[in-house]
Amino acid sequence: MDNLRKSIRLLFTDYCSDFILLKIDSSHYINVNSFIEKGFRAFSNYSVDEIQNVYNKLDSDWFHDVHQEKNKNYFHILNHFTSKVLIEHDLEPFVGYEHLLKWRDLSYYIGEDILTTSFFACLDNRSQRKRDFFSWRATAFSDNKRLHQLLKKGLAENHFHLKGSGPVFDLSWINIMNHPTSFEKAFGDLKKEISLLTKISNSSQGSKKELKILVYKAVYIRYELFRLINKIDRGKKFTVDLSQESNSFESFDLLLNIHEISNNIKVLRYDIGHQFEFKGNTEVIDYAIPKNIHIQNLEKSYVFYGERKLLYDCFRLIYAGDKGFQSYIYLFHAYLLIKAQFRAEFIQVNDKVGFGNFSLYQDRKEFFLPDNSIYHTAFMNLAVHDTKSHSEISSFELRIAPKENVIKLKSSLEGYNKALDDQVVLSKQLIPLSSCDNDNKFDLKKHNIFYTIHYIKKADNIKYSDLSLEVLCRHHDLRLEVKKQSIAISQLRESYSELSDLIRGIDAASSEFKASPEVFAQGFRYLKNHKLKGHFNHLKDKLEEPKIYATYHAGEDFYDLVDGLRAIDECIRFLNLTQGDRIGHALALGIDVKEYYKFKQLKLMLPKQIVLDNIVWLLAKIRKFGIGIHRNEVNRLEKLYENLFYELYTGNFGKGSLLEQKYIHHTIYFDAWKLRGDDPYLYLNNIHDDIYQKPNFTYWERCRINEEYPKNKNIRNNIDIKALYKEYHFNSNIKKAGLQIKQFEISHAYMELVEAVQFNMMHELKNKNIAIETNPTSNYLIGTFRRYAKHPITKFFNLGLELDHEKIKSCPQLSVSINTDDQGIFSTSLENEFALMAIALEKEKDENGNLKYNSSMIYEWLERVRLMGIGQSFNN
């Protein structure tokens, strides 16, 4: 089925829509030559002759109706896949469990709706059934009943970014299709961004295409297809030339008409579109959602109805061989291709690893979903309520961003609470029913929904010409921001207990390359140990003081596996993580060390400061864990430390520096590293003073020193160590030199040392009872392993999965949970995350080609993971 999937992906994502629109004079616009040209990338392992053989298979088989060989059409290829993979149950599409990985491989890249609507259109044509339900879930579940029964016992969603978990692409697309001329700025902003899809160009003229013009073509095509299918004659008929290249110069005719097309769409919306009540106003989300639809469509994923119905209607006409639709098939194909190209800018389908790639998707998720609009509200509302309605979630932790003062934070939380009200966007059809309910207020606590506030990691904007670098520490601006945001959270806890009770955790998210745990250390200690003063106890019905737990995104992305491990260690040391706290992702702790370095081809490019810190930290861990292997490699690392320290530090110590004539051993450097959890400004002036005697009048100031690490007070009294820590933060020449890039080559001995440290760190984490939030699809797409079965979760915890006593004994048996992260961007669901891990493990084979795991034991293992997820909840 691999060649079938590749062919579908090629035909419905890789072809150029302009190429299709230029070929309107021929019904054979897909031919062997164009297929071979586009197939060079899709079938990179095939010769030209073999690609031609694939086309011959399409032409003789896959382009024909699954059931009637005489009926030939390009779109039939979809049903050769879906007829084997999809199943209908209670009007919804389900995926045959044994085909789940194949389904994921294809649907993730082309979108599920094209496959599910094609499947139902083919099915209903044969049975002559009228379909009235189109509001099935965003992500199809598998038909695995055993897994369903297991998950019905209750799940915890412990890692769910609210603004990354709604149907971001679907709502953005619907908004543009209904308001095409309202997004000049958004298209302009998107144009400035890096294109995340490899450029498609089998256009004969090869001119530069503009995404905005392509989308305008889709707006026009959708409008015309909808009018044709629904036999709508009223309104002006346009004759726009779509065969012109998609740029402002050649598609000028389209630009001239787009405002009038938009006006006609507006008339359609309010003439036939379904009406919703939103903030006291009547609004129409999509003209393709008719006024009178079956009420069952309004219970869950209602926003998908219109687009799915349109695709379904087109497919039915195509598969029925409708002669009146024959001349419109090319337009429908072009529409699907434009939609796929636009989708690729919002759903991470470009096969690039690393958090930086993901963050490009993340940063644009609200371009076409304006704040306070019905689309933005529906986006957040559906993220939570669709997830809850389709899964038995007993603990739902939503990640949201902080604010700089308590008033803004209060307003932000109130806004989220309103957006999450299940009646904030309500169909006019349902208003009479809802008015019978005396208590319409949605209670988040009752539904076990709460928040974790995540600080945002931001890069240090260093200007070397600025003299203030001598008195400003690393990440000075971000540290000030963290201080304001932390105090805002504490003030909310003091003054607005009803709201603050919904905040159960803190986190720091975004790229690990932008800021390390040390930047957030004081804020974490401040809130983890925050106690209410009790000034308003007399006004409370019940005296409660919810604990603030901590989690932190660490070890997800890294220059070297060592700085990924070091970031996890810094979380524990500097943020004072203890039992009950968690670490998000922690891939560095469990991925295969040798496979990782092989993936990087044994050569890394990273800043010299990172190399220096990594070497010193690694040497310290080798000593701590008593790792006695590869003495020559240890000697090499010690020598490399001396060279780098001289380059970055010794040569940049100014005259009069306390360290000017001193030799700094790597153990002294490591002691200075231990102080990075402290407020750097404690060490700026009067370095001879006793750090413990510095004024600390406020609670924030009392959190400046990391009392938990290092415990040895002599380190903070050592002048050399304090001076070195000061140089790290306030010497501009050292900061500048540390950003220089070094190529670091990996030896076999280095890999084995890292393996040994990684193994010991896993067991250290277990002893501290710190849990790990895993996110299989997110980790698979951002990380470097290329199969779900290679996810490190089985390295963290294998109890119930393995039979080998030695493997069970050597495994740390960490507390792990399965979560979604940003399910909207990764096009997944919590049920699917469990199912994908299950089927991947069921199909995994050992070195002898035999199935590696027992099926029943996999479900026993998943049950334990499910229970651990609930145990990890901050809402206990």
Secondary structure, DSSP 8 states (H G I E B T S, - for coil): -HHHHHHHHIIIIIS-HHHHHHTTT-S--S-HHHHHHHHHHHTTTS-HHHHHHHHHHIIIIITB-SS-TT-B-TTHHHHHHHHHHEEEETTEEEE-GGGHHHHHHHHHHH-HHHHHHHHHHHHHHHHT---------SS--B--HHHHHHHTT-EEEEEEEGGGSS-HHHHHHHHHHH-GGG-HHHHHHHHHS---S------SS-----HHHHHHHHHHHHHHHHHHHTT---S------TTS-SSTTTTHHHHHHHHHHHHHHHHHHHHHB-EEEETTEEEES-TTSBSS--GGGGSS-GGGHHHHHHHHHHHHHHHTT-GGGGGGHHHHHHHHHHHHHHHTTTS--S---SHHHHHHHHHTTTTTS-TTSHHHHHHHHHHHHHHHHHS-EEEEEEEE---SSHHHHHHHHHHHHHHT-TTSEEETTTHHHHTT-S-----TTTTTEEEEEEEE-------TT-GGGGTS-TTHHHHHHHHHHHHHHHHHHHH-HHHHTTEEEEEEES-TTT--GGGGHHHHHHHHT-----TTGGG-SS------EEEEEESSS-SSHHHHHHHHHHHHHHTT--TT-EEEE-GGGTS-HHHHHHHTTTEEEEEHHHHHHHHHHHHHHHHHTT--S-HHHHHHHHHHHHHHHHHHTGGG--TT-TTTT----HHHHHHHHGGGGS-GGGGTS-TTS-GGGS---SHHHHTSS-TTS---THHHH-HHHHHHHHHHHH-HHHHHHHTSEEEEE--HHHHHHHHHHHHHHHHHHHHTT-EEEE-HHHHHHHSS--SGGG-THHHH--TTT---HHHHHHS----EEE--BSHHHHT--HHHHHHHHHHHHHH-B-TTSSB-S-HHHHHHHHHHHHHHHHHH-TT-
